Amino acid sequence: MDGVIMPRERATVDGGVWMRSSRSTPNNNCVELRRGPKMINVRDSKNVDSEVLTFTRDRWICFLGCVVR
């Protein structure tokens, strides 16, 4: 999978809201994602000020197809 690590100031999804799984642990031990029309951002919920992985929607769907089998 090719995700791209972007500095926070470049990893923007207009109008997106950070979300996390309802199954995440209460101590923020999970990842969060933000969806936009063309890109998906993924970040570490324990360190929200760190860099963000950015995927195109096609690559994100491919990634999910690989991990959810």
N, C-alpha and C positions, 0 to 999 in steps of 0.2 A: 504494500500500500504506500502511496506517496502522499503523506500529509506534509505540510510545510509549516515549520515553526516560524512564527512571525513575532516581532516585537509588539507589545501591547498597542502602541499608537497606530500600527498599521493593520492590526487584526480586528477590523470592525465589520460588523454586520448591521446594516441600517435597520433600526426598529426592532432588533432581536432582543429577546429576554433570556437571561441565563436560566437554565432549568437543570434539575437533577432528578435522579430516579427516586420514586417513593420508597424504594427498597434500600436506599443508602443509609448508612449508619448515622446515629446522632452526633458522632464526633467528627463529621465532615470528611470521612474517609472514602471519597468517591471522586468522580469527575463530573463536570457540568458541561452542558452544550448549549449553544445558541444557534438558532437556524435563521438563515436569510434566504432570499430567492435563489441565489447562486452558490453561496458558501455556507459551510458549517464550521463553527469555532468550537474547540474543545479545550478545557482548562482543568487544572488540579484544584479541587475545592479547598484544599488545605492551604494553598498559596495562590490566591486569586490575583495577585499582582505580578505573578510570573508570566513568562511568555505563553502564547496560545498556539495550539495546533490548528491549522486551517486546511479544510478539505473542500474540494468542489463537491457539489451534491452527488454527481456520478460516482466519485471516489468513495464518498461516505456510504452510499448504497452498496457498493462493492465490498467495502470493509464489513458492513453489517451482515452481508451474505456469507462472508467467510467466518465470522465469529458466532453467528446464530445458526447452528446446524443441528 
